């Protein structure tokens, strides 16, 4: 009987829309990242939402709303815009904007530009930023990533073993710098 009950629970979890909560993101943003998120919020609230609202209003005046594709699509767009606006407002309220370099600039902290040297001598440079800033720049990595976590508080000249998809790799920290924040 227990096996049947467990099978039912498993089937219910597979068939349901349940999603486990996402891991909590770090609450840090660079000044540039915060400015971009604020610009997106302003654009969505001041420009995009009023335009879509007007489109929905015009579509609603045409009569039967149940088969009006413009109306249905416009309402869906409004929900997506509102969801993003709520997320951005909440995220910006809870985040700490880091706009200065740390006291010890020889160590790796949030906002650092790090150059790693691979075992074969190839150099790789990236910046450690908040999880909301990754789509703004290709050389950014999240502070929540395993690579960033392995590098935090290390300094120039240290050797670091980082677990990646290909397996564990050894890296040498070539340089750490904090460019004009």
N, C-alpha and C positions, 0 to 999 in steps of 0.2 A: 504494500500500500504506500509506503514511504517513497519508493522508487517512482510510482505513478504520480504522486504529488509533486516530487522534485521535477519530473519531466514537464508537468503542467506549468510550474513556476518558470522553468527555463524557456518553454515555448512562449509564455506570456511576455517575458523580457525580450525575447528575440522579435516577437511580432509587434510589440508596443513601440511607441515613439519616445520612450525613455532614453535620455542621454545623460550620462554622468556629468556632474558639474565640471566645467573647465578648470584647470589649475589656476590659482590666483596669480595675476600678473604683478610684476614689480611696479611700484607707484612712483617711478621716476621718469622725467622727460627732460630732454635738452631744451634750451631756449628756442632753437630753430624748430624742433619738433612741436613744441607748444604753440608757436606762432602758426605753423601749418595747420594744426588741428583747429585752432581758433579761426583761421581763414576759411577752412572747410565748413565749420559751424555757421559762420557768418553768411557764406555763400548759400548753404542749404536753407537757412532761416529767412534771409532777406531777398534772395533772388529765385532759387529753384522752387521753394514751396509756394510762394505767391503765384508763380507762373503755372504750376500744376493745379493749384486751387482754381485759377481762372479757367483752365481747360476743363476741369471737372464741372465747374459751374455752367460753362457753355454747353457741355454735353448733356447735363441734367435738363436744360431748357428744351432739348429736342424731343422730350416725351418719354416713352417707355424705357425705363432704365434697366430692365431685366435683360434685354438683348442689345444694349448699347455698349459696344466694345470700348469706345473711348472713355465712357464713364467708369466702367469696371476696371480698366487698366489704370486710369487716373487715380481711382481710390486705392488701388494696390500700390501705386507709386507714392501716394501720400503716406500710407502706412510705413513703407520702407524709409521714407525721409524722416518721419517722426521717430521711428525706431533709432535711426542713426543720430538724430539730434539729441534724443534722450541719452544715448550711450556717450556721445561726446561731452555733453554737459556734466554727466555724472563722473566721467573719467577725468575731465579737467578740474573738477572740484576736489577729487581725491588725490591727484598727482602732485608731486613736489617737483618744481622746475629747478634744475641744477644749472645755474648760470655763471658759475665760477669754477676755477680749477681747485683741486684739493690742496691742503697744506703741504703734503708730501708728493711732489710731482714725479718722483723717481719710481713710484709704485703704480700699479694698474688699478684704477677705479673707474667709476661711471664716467663716460664721456671721453675716455682716453683713446688716442689713435695708437694702435699696437702693430708693430711689424714683426712677424714670425718668420724664422728661417727653417725650412724643412730639412730633413736629413740629407736630401740631394742638393741643397744649396739654394733652392727656389725661395723667393721672398713673397710673403702674402701680408697685405696691410688692410686693416679694417678698424672701425670705430665701435666701441661698446655703447649702445644706446638703449632707450626704453622699448618695450615690445610694440608700442603703437607707432613707431617711427620707421619700421623696416621697409615699408613700401616707398619711402621717399628717396632712398639712396641704395645703390647696389653693394656698397662697401660697408654697410652697417650690419652688426649682429646684435641680437637681443641680449640684455644682461641676464635673462633667464636661460639662455642656451648653455649646454654643457661646456662648450668651448670657453665662453665668458666666465662661467663659474670656476673653471680650472685656472683661469688666468688672474682672477681678482687677487689683489694684494701681492702679486709677484712683481719683480722688478727686472730692469734691463740686465741681461747676462744670465738670467736663470734658465734652466732647462725644465720643460714641462711635458708630461705625458698626457695626451688628450685622447679620450675615447671618441672615435668617429665611426661612421657606418662601415668603413673599410677595416676597422679594428683599431687597436691602440697605436698611436704614432708619437714619436719624440720630436719636440720642437724646441728651438732656441729663441729666446726673446731678444730680438735684434735692437729694437728701440721702442720707447714709450714717450709719447708727447701729448700735450694738451694744447691744441691750436686755439687761436683767439676765440674765447667763449663769450 
